[in-house]
């Protein structure tokens, strides 16, 4: 799996990776550091579906363990979105080990910035006492929006489930 870091996040982490090499955007995420209510936050955006996750109040120790933090957030957020545990595990296994890279293109970064605007609009749902933000994540992923490489409007959660199902990860949605 490839995690593209925005320039601000690269500077914050003192990590300057090379451009990405992953051809399949299904296995690509972009990460950005944002400030929300005075706290440092991690915003993850899936490059193929615009599915988004936010972690609130990230400490310097948390930033130092970004790969583990990202995988933990993905597991929990995808499960909260209704993805079956087996589909999440197959996806993470197929994606392979995490590799850091630069962000995955101008269009993807434009949609990452749009996701940031959506976070600001959904800020009233923020739970200040928790790093995990399931209500805010749900709101982000149920908005009709556009996505790089996809025509028309759709919800990021529906787009991600459809993509995983089409790629043979089995029945993805818990019913």
C-alpha positions, 0 to 999 in steps of 0.5 A: 500500500502506498501512502502519499504525504503532502508537502506540509506533512513531509516537512513536519515528519522530516521525511521526503519520499520519492514519487509513488510507483503503485499503478493501482489507485485502489492501493493508494492513500494520501495523508495530510496534517491539518489543524482543527480546534488548535490540534494536529490531525491526520486526514487520510483520503483514498485516491480511488474513491475519496473515502476519508478518515480523520484522527484528531489530536495527534501527538508527536509520538503518534506522528512517529508511528504513522504507518501503524496509526494509519493501518489501525485507523483504516481497519477501524474506519472501514469496519465502521463503514460496514465493510466485512472484516474478511474484506478489510483483511483481504484488502490490506493483505493484497495492498502489501506493506506500507510504502511512503511516497509523495502524493498521487497527483494534482487531481487527487490532491485537489480532492484531498483539499476538498475533503479537508473543506468537508471536515471543516463543514462537519466540525460540529460532529467532532468529539474533542475527547477522542482521537477516533472520530466515527461520526465525523468520518461517517458524515464525510463518507456519506456526502455525494462528491466527485472523485479523481478517475470516476465520472459523476457523483457518488458517496465515497463509502459506496464507491469504495465498497463497489470498487472492492467488490469489483476487484474480487475482495468478495462481499464487502458490506455487512448486512 
